[in-house]
Amino acid sequence: MRGLHEKDCDPDPFKQFDRWFAEAKKLSLQYPEAMALATATASGAPSVRMVLLKGVDANGFCFFTNYESRKGDELAQNPQVSLLFYWEPYERQIRIEGRIEKLTEAESYAYFSSRPRGSRIGAWASAQSSVLKSREELERRVQEYEKKFAKDDIPLPPYWGGYRCVPHAIEFWQGRVNRLHDRLLFTRDTEGWTRVRLSP
Ligand SMILES: Cc1cc2nc3c(=O)[nH]c(=O)nc-3n(C[C@H](O)[C@H](O)[C@H](O)COP(=O)(O)O)c2cc1C
């Protein structure tokens, strides 16, 4: 496996992310944009789940979800998050640490309205992370919202939208032989990004 040498790594970690992400998208993966999202309660108890990266802008990494879900609840208590990408065919992982901020309602609406009708109905029907009596209860709720929005545009649910992880650390990990992997860690302070190499 090709290594990650300092001279081949962009000094801007966002640009380096774009490079690796573009390469991951060339693989025949169903979800190259899948990432693990770790959150924690106010007292620091962690939880982790997969979400899909839906955009990278100058400030950070964006995803969408239900603000009243377990993750939404934890993010309201504690804005510190960690993201993880792993692209097995390239033996690459990217670890990101940062603080979360909510996207604006306009940004959330723009993404919500681009989703297929079934997903938009699903966002209304599912009180994500709450206990259901049965599968039938969920399906009944889907039918209710299908009926309710049969003629109208489907509005953005007030509890649904996006978050942005604004990173202060990004590590690029490239697998190498004999576990002598390459690890380039970027950290941000008021001056900008600094890069160091870590032991594998
Ligand atoms: C590949 C994959 C992608 C997913 N993408 C999302 C997503 O973008 N947003 C989301 O809310 N849940 C997504 N999920 C479901 C979450 O992993 C999780 O079950 C859900 O968000 C509830 O998590 P919570 O109870 O911790 O809030 C995805 C699951 C998988 C396996």
The ligand as a MOL file (V3000), in Angstrom:
LIG
                    3D

  0  0  0     0  0            999 V3000
M  V30 BEGIN CTAB
M  V30 COUNTS 31 33 0 0 0
M  V30 BEGIN ATOM
M  V30 1 C -24.5780 3.4540 6.7050 0
M  V30 2 C -25.5530 4.1270 7.6280 0
M  V30 3 C -25.8680 5.4550 7.4190 0
M  V30 4 C -26.7520 6.1290 8.2740 0
M  V30 5 N -26.9810 7.4550 8.0590 0
M  V30 6 C -27.7600 8.1430 8.9410 0
M  V30 7 C -27.8990 9.5600 8.8120 0
M  V30 8 O -27.3310 10.2110 7.9210 0
M  V30 9 N -28.6990 10.1820 9.7330 0
M  V30 10 C -29.3230 9.5190 10.7480 0
M  V30 11 O -30.0390 10.1530 11.5220 0
M  V30 12 N -29.1800 8.1920 10.8950 0
M  V30 13 C -28.4080 7.4820 10.0300 0
M  V30 14 N -28.2280 6.1230 10.1920 0
M  V30 15 C -28.8770 5.4700 11.3520 0
M  V30 16 C -28.0280 5.7190 12.6120 0
M  V30 17 O -26.8820 4.8730 12.6130 0
M  V30 18 C -28.8070 5.5290 13.9220 0
M  V30 19 O -29.4370 4.2720 13.9630 0
M  V30 20 C -29.8820 6.6050 14.1110 0
M  V30 21 O -29.4480 7.8810 13.6780 0
M  V30 22 C -30.3100 6.6860 15.5840 0
M  V30 23 O -29.1900 6.9850 16.3640 0
M  V30 24 P -29.3250 7.5980 17.8560 0
M  V30 25 O -30.3870 6.7710 18.5330 0
M  V30 26 O -27.9760 7.4450 18.4820 0
M  V30 27 O -29.7280 9.0380 17.7090 0
M  V30 28 C -27.3590 5.4300 9.3500 0
M  V30 29 C -27.0450 4.0820 9.5520 0
M  V30 30 C -26.1430 3.4460 8.7110 0
M  V30 31 C -25.7820 2.0090 8.9730 0
M  V30 END ATOM
M  V30 BEGIN BOND
M  V30 1 1 1 2
M  V30 2 1 2 3
M  V30 3 2 2 30
M  V30 4 2 3 4
M  V30 5 1 4 5
M  V30 6 1 4 28
M  V30 7 2 5 6
M  V30 8 1 6 7
M  V30 9 1 6 13
M  V30 10 2 7 8
M  V30 11 1 7 9
M  V30 12 1 9 10
M  V30 13 2 10 11
M  V30 14 1 10 12
M  V30 15 2 12 13
M  V30 16 1 13 14
M  V30 17 1 14 15
M  V30 18 1 14 28
M  V30 19 1 15 16
M  V30 20 1 16 17
M  V30 21 1 16 18
M  V30 22 1 18 19
M  V30 23 1 18 20
M  V30 24 1 20 21
M  V30 25 1 20 22
M  V30 26 1 22 23
M  V30 27 1 23 24
M  V30 28 2 24 25
M  V30 29 1 24 26
M  V30 30 1 24 27
M  V30 31 2 28 29
M  V30 32 1 29 30
M  V30 33 1 30 31
M  V30 END BOND
M  V30 END CTAB
M  END
